[in-house]
Amino acid sequence: MHRDEVTEIFQQQAASYDSQWAKTAPIRHCLHLLLDSQFAELPADARILCVGVGTGTEMAHLAAQNPGWHFTAVEPSAAMLEVCRQRAEREGFAARCTFHAGYLESLPATDAHDAATCLLVSQFILEPQARSAFFAEIAERLKPGGLLASSDLAADISSAEYDVLLGAWVNMMTAADLSAEAIERMRKAYANDVGVLSPERTAAIITAGGFALPVQFFQAGLIHAWLSRRV
Ligand SMILES: C[S@@+](CC[C@H](N)C(=O)[O-])C[C@H]1O[C@@H](n2cnc3c(N)ncnc32)[C@H](O)[C@@H]1O
């Protein structure tokens, strides 16, 4: 899928996105808890780049924990970013945010960031070299040694283990009240439109984008997260 088609899908989902995923909040909460521990060394006035920020759940969590941090929110879907902006205003941290409706390449020059988040985004780039180039664009916006916390769906989809994980994943979605239509859409998307690669290949793609030692610090079902450091 072309990236603008991906953006269009999120445009359509923006209004219902948070309610659609409400019942999977425990996964996000655990990821965010561990993210705090990975970002614990950052300075009190850190600048954080949130790529593919969506409706802003990770940014809102980090903003609540770290009142001195400033955020650059990058999101190509204007509708998703609007939900994010409203959340930031409601929760009182909008003044610490710069919102960019667009891709990273069109983000105006800024001071380098101390760290970046990129949660459930790079999986939409199917071609491995383009995916590494995307991580390289993030690296360019970080200070040397800057941290990247990234998550993606990951599995060896040719393995028997994947069938087990996918079955459980779909069961969880069913229990989470996702509509049958939404689950079917997801199954097809995982097969055709999402770059679900093994954890090892995903880590190699991050490394090729200019990051050292991607350490997997989280897994819940198909979601894996890594912490890496700009070379
Ligand atoms: C699955 S959502 C995740 C949102 C948020 N990070 C979260 O974890 O809740 C993926 C988001 O990435 C955005 N996105 C997709 N491709 C992107 C790209 N190439 N650059 C930046 N954002 C992108 C989508 O518009 C969407 O809002």
PDBQT file of the ligand as one rigid body, heavy atoms in Angstrom, charges set to zero:
ROOT
HETATM    1  C1  LIG A 301      -1.417   2.188  14.470  1.00  0.00    +0.000 C 
HETATM    2  S1  LIG A 301      -1.341   3.936  14.568  1.00  0.00    +0.000 S 
HETATM    3  C2  LIG A 301      -0.402   4.143  16.054  1.00  0.00    +0.000 C 
HETATM    4  C3  LIG A 301      -0.609   5.487  16.680  1.00  0.00    +0.000 C 
HETATM    5  C4  LIG A 301       0.137   5.680  18.002  1.00  0.00    +0.000 C 
HETATM    6  N1  LIG A 301       1.569   5.678  17.800  1.00  0.00    +0.000 N 
HETATM    7  C5  LIG A 301      -0.248   4.611  18.999  1.00  0.00    +0.000 C 
HETATM    8  O1  LIG A 301       0.575   3.716  19.281  1.00  0.00    +0.000 OA
HETATM    9  O2  LIG A 301      -1.382   4.658  19.487  1.00  0.00    +0.000 OA
HETATM   10  C6  LIG A 301      -0.161   4.355  13.302  1.00  0.00    +0.000 C 
HETATM   11  C7  LIG A 301      -0.063   5.855  13.026  1.00  0.00    +0.000 C 
HETATM   12  O3  LIG A 301       1.088   6.099  12.211  1.00  0.00    +0.000 OA
HETATM   13  C8  LIG A 301       0.753   7.014  11.196  1.00  0.00    +0.000 C 
HETATM   14  N2  LIG A 301       1.650   6.752  10.050  1.00  0.00    +0.000 N 
HETATM   15  C9  LIG A 301       1.533   5.810   9.096  1.00  0.00    +0.000 A 
HETATM   16  N3  LIG A 301       2.567   5.883   8.235  1.00  0.00    +0.000 NA
HETATM   17  C10 LIG A 301       3.375   6.884   8.672  1.00  0.00    +0.000 A 
HETATM   18  C11 LIG A 301       4.608   7.450   8.219  1.00  0.00    +0.000 A 
HETATM   19  N4  LIG A 301       5.231   6.990   7.121  1.00  0.00    +0.000 N 
HETATM   20  N5  LIG A 301       5.150   8.460   8.911  1.00  0.00    +0.000 NA
HETATM   21  C12 LIG A 301       4.551   8.923  10.036  1.00  0.00    +0.000 A 
HETATM   22  N6  LIG A 301       3.368   8.426  10.515  1.00  0.00    +0.000 NA
HETATM   23  C13 LIG A 301       2.797   7.430   9.837  1.00  0.00    +0.000 A 
HETATM   24  C14 LIG A 301      -0.711   6.741  10.889  1.00  0.00    +0.000 C 
HETATM   25  O4  LIG A 301      -1.349   7.851  10.270  1.00  0.00    +0.000 OA
HETATM   26  C15 LIG A 301      -1.262   6.424  12.268  1.00  0.00    +0.000 C 
HETATM   27  O5  LIG A 301      -1.775   7.536  12.933  1.00  0.00    +0.000 OA
ENDROOT
TORSDOF 0
